[in-house]
Amino acid sequence: MQPNVIRLVLYAILGATVTVLIIGVPTALIPNPIFGRMIPPDTVDYLFFGTTVLLAAALAATYAWPAACPLPERRLAVGTIATYFAVGCPTCNKLVLLLLGSSGALQWFAPLQPALGLLGIALLISTLAYRARLLWRTRSGQASTASKSV
C-alpha cells in the first residue's frame, strides 16, 4: 500500500522540525535568546546537524506507511545523543564540565566531538536502513517475524 504523498511530506517536516528543536536550539546552532555558546560552532557542527535533520526527516517519513515495523530504539537514542554531544559547545555542556572541568572539556572532549558526530550519523543511518529494509519486506510480502531490535 502506497502512502499519501502529503502525509509522507508532513511526517518528514514534523521529524525535521522536532530534530531542529531538540538539537539545534539547545546547542545554539539555531540562534535564539534562551541558549548561547561560549565557543562559536564550526562548519563540521553544521554538517553533522544538517545530516541529522535529514536523517530524522527520512526516518519520520517511513511512518507514513501503515505497516507496523519495529524500530531499534537504543540505536536511535544513542545516535541522537551522540550527535547532540557532537554539535554542542564543549564548555556549555554541564555534564562534560562536571566530569572533566573546563580545561578538560576543551583538551579532551572537544577533539572527540567529530568522532561522536560520525558515530551518531552512522547509528542513525543504520536505524533508517533497518526500518526501510523491514518496510520493503512488508510491502513485497516477504515479511517474516521481525526480530527484536538491538
C-alpha positions as CSV (number, residue, x, y, z in Angstrom):
1,M,0.0,0.0,0.0
2,Q,1.4,3.4,-1.0
3,P,1.3,6.2,1.5
4,N,-0.3,9.5,0.6
5,V,2.4,11.9,-0.6
6,I,1.0,14.8,1.5
7,R,1.2,12.5,4.6
8,L,4.7,11.5,3.8
9,V,5.9,15.1,3.4
10,L,4.1,16.1,6.6
11,Y,5.8,13.3,8.6
12,A,9.1,14.3,7.2
13,I,8.6,18.0,8.0
14,L,7.5,17.1,11.5
15,G,10.5,14.9,12.1
16,A,12.9,17.6,10.8
17,T,11.2,20.3,13.0
18,V,11.4,18.2,16.1
19,T,15.0,17.5,15.5
20,V,15.8,21.2,15.0
21,L,14.0,22.0,18.2
22,I,15.7,19.2,20.2
23,I,19.2,19.5,18.9
24,G,19.6,22.9,17.1
25,V,18.0,25.2,19.6
26,P,19.7,24.0,22.9
27,T,23.1,23.8,21.2
28,A,22.6,27.3,19.8
29,L,23.2,26.2,16.2
30,I,19.9,27.9,15.6
31,P,20.4,31.4,17.2
32,N,17.9,32.1,20.0
33,P,17.6,34.3,23.1
34,I,17.4,31.3,25.5
35,F,20.6,29.4,24.7
36,G,24.1,30.7,23.8
37,R,27.5,29.3,23.1
38,M,30.8,30.3,24.5
39,I,32.7,28.7,21.6
40,P,31.4,29.5,18.1
41,P,30.2,26.5,16.1
42,D,32.5,25.0,13.4
43,T,31.4,24.1,9.9
44,V,31.6,20.5,10.9
45,D,28.9,21.1,13.6
46,Y,26.5,22.4,11.0
47,L,27.4,19.5,8.7
48,F,26.5,17.0,11.4
49,F,23.4,18.9,12.4
50,G,22.1,19.1,8.8
51,T,22.8,15.4,8.2
52,T,21.0,14.6,11.4
53,V,18.0,16.7,10.4
54,L,17.8,15.0,7.0
55,L,18.1,11.5,8.5
56,A,15.4,12.3,11.1
57,A,13.1,13.6,8.3
58,A,13.6,10.4,6.3
59,L,13.1,8.2,9.4
60,A,9.9,10.1,10.3
61,A,8.6,9.8,6.7
62,T,8.8,6.0,7.0
63,Y,5.9,6.2,9.4
64,A,3.6,7.3,6.6
65,W,3.4,3.7,5.6
66,P,0.8,1.9,7.6
67,A,2.9,-1.2,8.2
68,A,4.0,-1.9,11.8
69,C,7.7,-2.3,11.9
70,P,9.9,-2.3,14.9
71,L,12.3,0.5,15.5
72,P,15.7,-0.1,17.0
73,E,15.1,2.4,19.8
74,R,18.5,2.0,21.5
75,R,20.4,2.6,18.3
76,L,18.2,5.6,17.6
77,A,18.7,7.0,21.1
78,V,22.4,6.6,21.2
79,G,22.8,8.1,17.7
80,T,20.7,11.1,18.6
81,I,22.6,11.7,21.9
82,A,26.0,11.2,20.2
83,T,25.0,13.8,17.6
84,Y,23.7,16.2,20.3
85,F,27.1,16.0,22.1
86,A,29.0,16.3,18.9
87,V,27.4,19.6,17.9
88,G,27.2,21.2,21.3
89,C,29.6,23.6,22.8
90,P,32.1,21.7,24.9
91,T,32.3,24.3,27.7
92,C,28.5,24.8,27.7
93,N,27.7,21.2,28.4
94,K,27.1,20.8,32.1
95,L,27.7,17.0,32.2
96,V,31.1,17.4,30.4
97,L,32.0,20.3,32.7
98,L,31.2,18.2,35.8
99,L,33.2,15.2,34.6
100,L,36.2,17.0,33.0
101,G,36.2,20.6,34.1
102,S,36.5,23.5,31.6
103,S,40.1,22.8,30.6
104,G,39.3,19.1,30.3
105,A,36.3,19.9,28.1
106,L,38.5,21.8,25.7
107,Q,41.5,19.5,25.9
108,W,39.8,16.1,25.9
109,F,36.2,16.4,24.9
110,A,36.4,18.9,22.0
111,P,38.8,16.7,19.9
112,L,36.3,13.7,20.4
113,Q,33.3,15.6,19.1
114,P,33.9,14.8,15.4
115,A,34.1,11.1,16.3
116,L,30.9,11.4,18.3
117,G,29.3,13.0,15.3
118,L,30.4,10.2,12.9
119,L,29.2,7.6,15.4
120,G,25.8,9.3,15.7
121,I,25.4,9.7,12.0
122,A,26.4,6.0,11.4
123,L,23.8,4.8,14.0
124,L,21.1,7.0,12.5
125,I,21.9,5.7,9.0
126,S,21.7,2.1,10.3
127,T,18.4,2.8,12.0
128,L,16.9,4.2,8.8
129,A,18.3,1.3,6.7
130,Y,16.9,-1.3,9.2
131,R,13.5,0.3,9.1
132,A,13.5,0.7,5.3
133,R,14.5,-2.9,4.9
134,L,11.6,-4.1,7.1
135,L,9.2,-1.8,5.3
136,W,10.4,-3.1,1.9
137,R,9.9,-6.7,3.1
138,T,6.5,-5.9,4.4
139,R,5.4,-4.2,1.2
140,S,6.7,-7.0,-1.0
141,G,5.1,-9.7,1.1
142,Q,8.3,-11.3,2.3
143,A,7.8,-10.3,5.9
144,S,8.6,-12.8,8.5
145,T,8.5,-12.3,12.2
146,A,10.6,-9.2,12.8
147,S,13.4,-9.7,15.2
148,K,13.7,-7.7,18.3
149,S,15.8,-4.6,17.9
150,V,19.3,-4.4,19.2
